[in-house]
Amino acid sequence: MLKKNKMTVILFITLVILSIASLFVGVIDISINDILAGDLHKLEILFISRLPRLLAILCTGIGMSVAGLIMQQLVRNKFVSPTTGATISSAQFGILMALLFLPSSTLIGRAAFSFLFAILGTWVFVWFTQRIKFKDIIMVPLIGIMFNTVIRGITSFFAFKYGMNQSISTWMTGSFSLVIKGRYEIVYLVLPLVIIAFIFANYFNIVGMGKDFSKNLGVPYELVLFVGLIITAMITASIIVIVGSISYIGLIVPNIVTMFKGDKLRGTLIDTALFGGIFVLISDVIGRIVIAPYELPIELVIGVIGSILFIVLIFYRLNNGNQIIKFKRKQESNSFVK
């Protein structure tokens, strides 16, 4: 217990240090002396650009990580996330529909469309996977990736047909460069959703054990599953509308945390949120300094890092799974001999 709490404290302190440091990284140099001296120009940059960017980064890292953790628990597959579960692509398709049918819609209107299509796409994916008899650990996310590709193809088709390519491109590649005060606040929706996820954590664990198990304990399986998917879709949609598509966060972060803290949702949720914030912060700083004074989109940086970690996780999970199977078979053979 002490070791687990120690890990939480270390993650929190690391997140605070990185958050403060990120405020002073950018094209325009800002130092603590400038802040203490009351330099109005530097203070304006800090409060209009740097601080909103930091808050958007934290909400993105925390939100996408928690969304991935919930999806993995509900679907019972460590390779499922908003990226491999068609949630992100569905949210993007919703934004395109808002631009086509309600071109004068506000940010809230686009977010509403994004949310509706995100929950619809996620529900279709979950409904389909629940009807697959042979649920190989790799097969389920591969189905999600294929489903993802189909939705992206439909989105691209409508974007080409109606000349919306340039408009939709903003949401296809995630970037924090356009985040400024007054244009990002909708991501605050992530915070109450994470709190709700924490409240429902034990129920998500039970639902993750299966429909029959949930009903035996008196837990309404369909209702809890619906709440979990709504939380996931709303988190994803609120981030996509502001930042754009960022892959791998909800896939990589929960897997790394559960390796150290186990699969109990309530015990890992806080650490997943903290590590998600750290992961995105580090990736963002790398994107800002690697080709300074220019900036790499966060989607590109996380895409490279995430792809490498994803391959490592596949081999780790497959090897770990094979060891568990061998251990169970050994136990069965020993009991049979006895």
C-alpha positions in Angstrom: 0.0 0.0 0.0 2.8 2.4 0.9 4.7 1.7 -2.3 1.5 2.3 -4.3 0.8 5.6 -2.5 4.5 6.6 -3.0 4.1 6.1 -6.7 1.1 8.4 -6.7 3.0 11.1 -4.8 6.0 10.8 -7.2 3.8 11.1 -10.2 2.0 14.2 -8.7 5.3 16.0 -7.9 6.7 15.2 -11.3 3.5 16.5 -13.0 3.7 19.8 -11.0 7.4 20.3 -11.8 6.9 19.6 -15.5 3.8 21.9 -15.6 5.7 24.8 -14.2 8.7 24.2 -16.5 6.5 24.0 -19.6 5.2 27.5 -19.0 8.7 28.8 -19.8 9.2 26.8 -23.0 8.3 28.5 -26.3 9.3 30.8 -29.1 9.3 33.8 -26.9 11.6 33.5 -23.9 9.9 34.0 -20.5 11.8 33.9 -17.3 10.8 34.0 -13.6 12.5 37.4 -13.4 10.2 38.7 -16.2 7.2 37.6 -14.2 8.4 39.0 -10.9 9.4 42.3 -12.6 5.8 42.6 -13.9 6.7 42.7 -17.6 3.2 43.3 -19.1 4.1 41.8 -22.5 5.4 38.6 -21.0 2.5 38.3 -18.5 0.1 38.7 -21.4 1.8 35.8 -23.3 1.7 33.7 -20.1 -2.0 34.2 -19.3 -3.4 34.3 -22.8 -1.3 31.5 -24.4 1.0 29.5 -22.1 -1.3 28.9 -19.2 -4.3 27.9 -21.4 -2.0 25.6 -23.4 -0.9 23.9 -20.2 -4.4 23.4 -18.9 -5.5 22.0 -22.3 -2.5 19.6 -22.2 -3.4 18.4 -18.7 -7.0 17.9 -19.6 -6.0 16.0 -22.7 -3.6 13.7 -21.0 -5.8 13.1 -18.1 -9.0 12.7 -20.1 -7.7 10.4 -22.9 -5.9 8.2 -20.4 -8.9 7.7 -18.3 -11.1 7.2 -21.3 -8.8 4.4 -22.5 -8.7 2.8 -19.1 -12.5 2.7 -18.9 -12.8 1.2 -22.4 -10.2 -1.5 -21.7 -12.0 -2.4 -18.5 -15.5 -2.6 -20.2 -14.4 -4.4 -23.3 -11.9 -6.6 -21.3 -9.1 -6.0 -23.7 -5.8 -4.1 -23.0 -5.4 -3.1 -26.7 -8.7 -1.2 -26.9 -8.8 2.6 -26.6 -10.6 5.6 -28.2 -8.0 5.2 -31.0 -8.6 1.5 -31.7 -12.3 1.6 -30.7 -13.4 4.0 -33.4 -14.3 6.7 -30.9 -11.8 9.3 -32.3 -12.7 8.8 -35.9 -16.4 8.9 -35.1 -16.0 12.2 -33.2 -14.2 13.6 -36.3 -17.0 12.5 -38.5 -19.5 14.2 -36.3 -17.6 17.5 -36.6 -17.7 17.2 -40.4 -21.4 16.6 -40.3 -21.8 19.7 -38.1 -19.8 21.7 -40.7 -21.9 20.4 -43.6 -25.4 20.7 -42.1 -24.8 23.6 -39.7 -22.0 25.6 -41.1 -22.7 28.5 -38.8 -22.7 26.3 -35.7 -20.7 27.4 -32.6 -18.0 25.4 -30.9 -20.6 23.9 -28.6 -22.7 22.8 -31.6 -19.8 21.1 -33.1 -19.0 19.4 -29.8 -22.6 18.2 -29.6 -22.4 16.6 -33.0 -19.0 15.2 -32.2 -20.3 13.6 -29.0 -23.4 12.1 -30.6 -21.3 10.4 -33.4 -18.6 9.4 -30.9 -21.1 7.5 -28.7 -22.8 6.0 -31.8 -19.5 4.7 -33.3 -18.2 3.4 -29.9 -21.5 1.6 -29.3 -21.4 -0.1 -32.7 -17.9 -1.2 -32.1 -18.7 -2.6 -28.6 -21.9 -4.2 -29.9 -19.9 -6.0 -32.7 -17.1 -7.2 -30.4 -19.6 -8.6 -27.9 -21.0 -10.9 -30.6 -17.6 -12.3 -31.6 -17.2 -15.8 -30.2 -13.4 -16.0 -30.7 -12.0 -13.0 -28.9 -8.3 -13.1 -29.5 -6.4 -10.4 -27.6 -5.2 -8.9 -30.9 -8.3 -9.6 -33.0 -10.6 -7.2 -31.2 -8.4 -4.1 -31.6 -7.7 -5.1 -35.2 -11.5 -5.0 -35.9 -11.5 -1.6 -34.2 -8.7 -0.3 -36.5 -10.5 -1.6 -39.6 -13.7 0.0 -38.4 -11.7 3.2 -37.8 -10.3 3.1 -41.3 -13.8 2.8 -42.8 -15.1 5.8 -40.8 -12.0 7.8 -41.8 -12.6 6.9 -45.4 -16.2 8.0 -45.3 -15.1 11.3 -43.6 -12.5 11.9 -46.3 -15.0 11.1 -49.1 -17.5 13.7 -47.8 -14.7 16.2 -47.2 -13.5 15.8 -50.8 -17.0 15.9 -52.2 -18.0 19.1 -50.5 -14.6 20.9 -50.5 -14.2 20.6 -46.7 -10.7 19.1 -46.7 -9.0 22.2 -45.3 -11.7 22.8 -42.7 -11.6 19.2 -41.3 -7.8 19.0 -41.4 -7.7 21.1 -38.2 -9.3 18.2 -36.3 -7.4 15.4 -38.1 -4.0 16.2 -36.6 -3.8 17.2 -33.0 -1.9 20.3 -32.0 -1.8 22.7 -29.0 -0.4 25.6 -31.1 -3.8 27.2 -31.6 -4.9 26.9 -28.0 -5.5 30.4 -26.5 -7.7 32.0 -23.9 -11.4 31.9 -24.9 -11.0 29.1 -27.4 -10.3 26.0 -25.3 -12.5 26.1 -22.2 -14.7 23.3 -23.3 -12.0 20.8 -22.4 -12.8 21.6 -18.8 -15.7 19.1 -19.3 -13.0 16.4 -18.8 -12.7 17.1 -15.1 -16.3 16.3 -13.9 -16.3 13.3 -16.2 -13.2 11.9 -14.6 -14.8 12.4 -11.2 -17.9 10.5 -12.4 -15.6 7.8 -13.7 -14.0 7.5 -10.2 -17.4 7.2 -8.6 -18.5 4.4 -11.0 -15.1 2.7 -10.9 -16.2 -0.3 -8.9 -19.2 -0.8 -11.1 -17.0 -0.7 -14.2 -14.8 -3.4 -12.6 -17.9 -5.6 -12.1 -19.2 -5.0 -15.6 -15.8 -5.9 -16.9 -16.2 -9.4 -15.4 -19.1 -10.1 -17.8 -22.8 -9.8 -18.1 -23.8 -12.9 -16.0 -21.4 -11.9 -13.2 -22.8 -8.4 -13.1 -26.4 -9.6 -12.9 -25.6 -12.1 -10.2 -24.3 -9.2 -8.1 -27.4 -7.1 -8.9 -25.5 -4.6 -11.1 -27.4 -3.3 -14.1 -25.0 -4.4 -16.9 -26.4 -2.4 -19.8 -26.8 0.8 -17.8 -23.3 0.8 -16.4 -21.9 -0.1 -19.8 -23.8 2.8 -21.3 -22.5 5.2 -18.6 -19.0 4.1 -19.2 -19.2 4.6 -23.0 -20.9 8.0 -22.6 -18.0 9.1 -20.4 -15.5 7.9 -22.9 -17.3 9.5 -25.8 -17.8 12.9 -24.1 -14.1 13.0 -23.0 -12.9 12.2 -26.5 -15.3 14.6 -28.2 -14.5 17.5 -26.0 -10.8 17.1 -26.6 -11.1 16.5 -30.4 -13.1 19.7 -30.9 -10.4 21.8 -29.3 -7.1 20.0 -29.9 -7.8 17.5 -32.7 -6.9 13.9 -33.0 -4.2 12.5 -30.7 -3.7 8.8 -30.9 -2.2 6.2 -28.5 -2.6 8.1 -25.2 -5.6 6.0 -24.1 -3.8 2.9 -25.3 -0.3 3.3 -23.9 -0.8 5.1 -20.6 -3.3 2.7 -18.9 -1.2 -0.3 -20.0 2.0 1.1 -18.4 0.2 2.0 -15.2 -1.6 -1.3 -14.8 1.7 -3.2 -15.1 2.7 -1.6 -11.8 -0.6 -1.2 -10.0 -2.8 -4.0 -11.2 -6.2 -4.0 -13.0 -8.5 -2.6 -10.2 -9.9 0.5 -11.8 -10.2 2.7 -8.7 -6.7 1.8 -7.6 -5.2 2.8 -11.0 -7.4 5.6 -12.1 -5.6 8.5 -10.3 -2.2 7.2 -11.3 -3.4 6.8 -14.9 -4.6 10.4 -15.0 -1.4 11.7 -13.5 0.9 9.7 -15.8 -1.3 10.7 -18.8 -0.7 14.3 -18.0 3.1 13.7 -17.7 3.2 11.7 -21.0 1.5 14.5 -23.0 3.5 17.2 -21.3 6.8 15.6 -22.1 5.7 15.0 -25.7 4.5 18.6 -26.1 7.9 19.9 -24.8 9.7 17.7 -27.2 7.5 19.0 -30.1 8.4 22.6 -29.1 12.1 22.3 -28.8 13.2 19.6 -31.3 13.0 22.0 -34.3 12.7 25.3 -32.5 11.6 28.0 -33.2 9.1 25.9 -35.2 6.8 23.3 -33.6 5.9 19.8 -34.3 2.2 18.8 -33.9 1.6 16.8 -30.8 0.0 14.0 -32.9 3.3 13.5 -34.7 5.4 13.3 -31.6 3.0 11.0 -29.7 2.5 9.0 -32.9 6.2 8.1 -33.1 6.6 7.4 -29.4 3.3 5.6 -29.2 4.0 3.3 -32.1 7.2 2.1 -30.6 5.6 1.6 -27.2 2.6 -0.1 -28.8 4.9 -2.7 -30.4 6.7 -3.3 -27.1 3.3 -3.7 -25.3 2.1 -6.2 -27.9 5.1 -8.5 -27.3 4.9 -8.0 -23.5 1.1 -8.8 -23.3 1.4 -11.8 -25.6 4.4 -13.2 -23.7 2.7 -12.5 -20.4 -0.5 -14.1 -21.6 1.4 -17.2 -22.8 3.0 -17.5 -19.4 -0.3 -17.3 -17.6 -1.8 -20.0 -20.0 1.2 -22.3 -19.3 0.8 -21.8 -15.6 -2.9 -22.6 -15.6 -2.3 -25.7 -17.8 0.4 -26.8 -15.3 -2.0 -26.4 -12.4 -4.7 -28.4 -14.3 -2.3 -31.2 -15.1 -1.1 -31.4 -11.5 -4.6 -31.5 -10.1 -5.5 -34.2 -12.7 -2.5 -36.3 -11.5 -3.5 -35.9 -7.9 
